[in-house]
């Protein structure tokens, strides 16, 4: 009886997919359909936003990690960069993502960094845009939803390692969509997860998605506007076997079970990270991203209320999880953006259905070529990117320190840590973006206290700090400017450098740029 019901559902699904397949087939024969023109506009948006978000503080420590790996030919297992946690055990859980950035930087410098992460964004949003089309969205509607999703996820832009993880998520959605349609392609998941765990810890979200697909396929029925279709026994068996194989594939990494456990360790032991790092905070609805997130939520509710299409139980649960995760932690707005495009795109009906007879492929190609020309023409040069970075990072201050051969213990702004380690590797830093190792020994807590002017001079004495490098117009710089125990020896528009005053030594003249 069950097999009979499943067969009826599959036949109905195949029949319902027939018009979509016909539309897609027409678009394939149309060598440059309107949908490609729409995505070129999305690509332009991504390119323009990518160029202004190059000041990512984490990238520098990742470049240093990749350099160490390729130089020493061994994986990092202990801290080599700081004096506060020297020798502390660590897991470089993004080691594979670091290599493309490092190789691109070695070959093309800063434009290479921008190119890697721009291509990643094109691929991520290109896949989810295609999935929206695959599910029946008009090219214009899918593009509008994708452009809104790009704006929603912009807070996580920059040359960051997690984009490799989100690309794996997009590929996972593509594989599962194909399996549901054709019953093929599921064998790609174990190698995908084996790659994913070496790229980024977001593989956990992959198992949430796969688990949701499995669980929602265990039931069949319709509840108002929500429907569920049961997997056939053969499909369910494949899903369970491939999921088990994917779990085993996670152990194909240089750190073994410790890398598999790391995301759960982050949740259980790194409360200070979640409490104090901006991207781990909840969404503030007074901010631009908060307002955009609210618009996406309202769009979901409107789609649920007005759309005549039934909702798949799978999409309801995945949309709810994506919204919950993104509102709980700002860094997951990009995750929500990826998940919601294929769900909302097919439900938007602002543009008329695609008509192949009215399509003009040569015009589409010409306009897209013009957009590509704009992307290429607006691509920033190395000098422009360097100027952007110099307004944020203490490049000249580091040059001054190197000229004066300053090598003492340095306390610095947290975001400067990786930049110092990459550009002045002889200096031992206080901390850097590898926040986990600084949580366990209290270094992060002490940094936060100093930054908040909670016994700053006492804590600087605790770590026997010789020099302080901090941005201008910060509370700490005010304290040091008015402290007899410290003197300012360098200042520019970005940072101030202070030196501890030895007993009986006169104050030196400040060098300003």
ZAVEX-191097 format. One record per residue (C-alpha): residue in one letter; x, y, z. Coordinates in steps of 0.1 Angstrom, whole numbers, plus 5000, padded with zeros to 4 digits. Example, Ala and Ser with C-alpha at 12.3 -4.5 7.8 and 13.67 -1.06 7.14 Angstrom:
ZAVEX-191097
a512349555078/s513749895071/
This chain:
ZAVEX-191097
x500050005000/x502850245009/x504650174976/x501450244957/x501050584974/x504750664968/x504350584931/x501350804928/x503151094944/x506151054922/x503951044891/x502251364902/x505551534909/x506851434875/x503651564858/x503951894878/x507551934868/x506851884831/x506052254824/x509152364844/x511252124824/x509852254792/x510552614802/x514152534812/x514652344780/x513552644760/x515952864780/x518752624772/x518052644735/x518053024738/x521853054740/x521853364763/x518453384780/x517153674801/x517953494833/x521753524826/x521253904821/x519553914855/x522353734872/x524953964857/x523254244876/x523554034908/x527253984900/x527654364896/x526154424930/x528454154945/x531554314928/x530754664940/x530154554976/x533254324977/x535554614968/x534554814998/x534854535023/x538454445019/x539454555054/x539054215071/x541354175101/x541353795101/x542953755067/x546453835078/x546753555103/x545353315077/x548053425053/x550753375080/x549253025087/x549352925051/x552953055048/x553952855078/x552352535064/x553952565030/x557352665045/x557552405073/x555452135055/x553652055087/x550352155102/x550252415129/x549552245163/x550852515187/x550852895188/x554053045173/x553053415170/x552153555205/x554053585238/x550853535258/x549953185245/x553353075231/x553252695226/x549552665235/x547952375215/x545652485187/x543652365157/x543952545125/x540452445114/x540452655082/x543852545069/x542552445034/x540652775029/x543852965036/x545852825008/x543852974978/x544053324995/x547753285002/x548653164966/x546553444951/x548253704973/x551653564964/x550753584927/x548753914924/x548954084958/x545854254972/x543854234939/x544353854942/x542753844977/x539854044963/x539553814933/x539353494954/x536553614976/x534653784948/x534653464928/x533453274959/x530553514963/x529653474926/x529653104929/x527653094961/x524853324949/x525053184914/x524152844928/x521252954949/x519953174920/x520052874898/x518152674924/x515452934925/x515152914888/x515152534890/x512252554914/x510252764890/x511153124897/x511153384870/x514653524864/x513653874875/x511953754907/x514853524915/x517353814909/x515454054932/x515453804960/x519153724954/x520054094955/x518154134987/x519953825001/x523353974990/x522554295011/x521454075040/x524653885041/x526954185034/x527954205071/x529953875065/x531653995034/x535454035031/x538253795024/x537053535049/x537453165051/x533853085059/x532853165023/x534352835013/x532052665038/x528952845025/x529952744990/x529852385002/x526452455016/x525252584983/x526652274965/x524952054991/x521552214983/x522152164946/x523051794951/x519951734973/x517751904948/x519051694920/x518651374941/x515051464948/x514351514911/x516351234896/x517451004924/x521051054913/x524151244925/x523951164962/x527350994961/x528951344960/x528151414996/x530851215014/x533751374994/x531951714998/x531951675036/x535551545036/x536451875018/x534152085039/x535552005073/x539052105062/x537652435048/x535452555077/x533552445107/x530152535091/x529852165080/x527552125110/x524952325091/x525252075063/x524151795086/x521252005098/x520052045062/x520551675054/x518851575086/x515851795078/x515551645043/x515551295058/x513151365087/x510551555065/x510551265041/x509451015068/x505951155067/x503351215040/x500351435040/x498951785037/x498252025066/x496452335053/x499052475029/x501952255040/x502751935023/x505151645028/x506151355005/x507551035018/x510850895005/x510750564989/x512450285008/x515250294983/x515750674985/x515650665023/x518250385024/x520550585001/x520150895022/x520950715055/x523950535040/x525350845024/x524851045057/x526750775076/x529450775050/x529551165052/x529951145090/x532850905086/x534351125059/x534651405085/x537651225100/x539651275068/x541451575083/x544951635098/x543551685134/x541351375137/x538451375161/x539451705176/x538551895144/x535151715143/x534551815179/x535652185175/x532252345165/x530752185197/x533652315218/x532952665205/x529452635218/x530452485251/x533652655261/x533952985243/x531253185259/x533553495260/x533753485222/x530053475218/x529453745244/x531954005231/x532553955194/x530254165173/x529453905147/x528253665175/x525753915188/x522053905182/x520654115153/x519854475163/x516654575146/x517654945148/x520654875125/x520454845087/x521054475087/x518354435114/x515854625093/x516654415062/x516454095082/x512954205094/x511954275058/x513053915049/x510953775077/x507953985066/x508553855031/x508453505044/x505153565062/x503753745032/x504753455009/x503153205033/x499953405034/x499453514998/x501253244978/x498852984962/x501752734961/x501752484989/x504752495012/x506952185015/x507452085051/x511152075044/x511252445034/x509152545064/x511652395088/x514752515070/x513452865067/x512552875104/x515952745113/x517752995090/x515753285105/x516353165141/x520153125135/x520553455117/x518653655144/x520553485172/x523953555157/x524753825132/x527353615114/x524653375102/x522753635082/x524753515052/x523553155060/x519953275060/x520553465028/x521753145011/x518852935024/x516053175017/x516753254980/x515552914967/x512552924990/x511353284984/x512353314948/x509753084933/x506953254954/x507553614942/x505353714913/x506454064904/x507453994868/x505453814840/x506353454832/x509353404809/x508353414773/x511053264751/x509553414719/x510053764732/x513553704745/x516353874727/x519553674734/x521953904715/x520654204734/x520954014766/x524553934757/x525354294748/x523954434781/x525754164801/x528954234783/x528554604792/x528054504829/x531154284827/x533054584814/x531854794843/x532954514867/x536454494851/x536754874848/x535754934884/x538054664898/x540354844923/x544054854917/x546654744942/x547355104951/x543655174957/x543254864979/x546454954998/x545055305005/x541855155019/x543854925042/x546155205053/x543155395067/x542455105090/x545754925098/x548955075113/x551255035083/x553355345090/x553555275128/x554954925121/x557555075097/x558555315126/x558855015150/x560954825125/x563255125118/x563755175155/x564254795160/x561554785187/x561054425198/x559654445234/x556354315246/x553554485226/x549954535236/x547854625206/x544354665193/x542854325188/x542154375151/x545854475146/x547154135157/x547053935125/x548254235105/x551354265127/x552053895125/x551953905087/x553754235081/x556254235110/x556753865119/x559653935142/x557254115167/x555453895191/x551853995195/x549554005225/x546553835207/x545153785172/x541853665156/x542353305167/x540153385197/x539753035210/x543252995224/x543053335241/x539753235259/x541252935276/x544053115294/x542253435303/x544053655278/x540853755260/x539253855293/x542254065302/x542254235268/x538554315271/x539154465306/x542054685293/x539954795264/x537054885287/x539455075311/x539054825339/x542354845357/x544254895325/x547655005340/x547554715364/x546954465337/x549554615314/x551954565344/x550754205348/x551954115313/x555054335315/x554054535285/x556754755270/x554854915242/x551154985234/x549855035198/x546255145197/x543955345174/x543655715180/x540755855200/x540155545221/x539655545259/x542955365264/x544955625244/x543455895266/x544455715297/x548055665284/x548256025272/x547656125308/x549755865326/x553155945339/x554355595333/x553855605295/x555055835268/x553855865232/x556655805207/x554755785175/x551355915162/x549555925129/x545855935117/x545455565124/x547355475156/x549455585185/x552455405198/x553355435235/x556455325253/x556755255290/x558855515308/x561755365326/x562555525360/x564855825357/x564655855319/x563556175302/x560656185277/x561656165240/x560056375213/x556956225197/x557256145159/x554056225140/x553156155104/
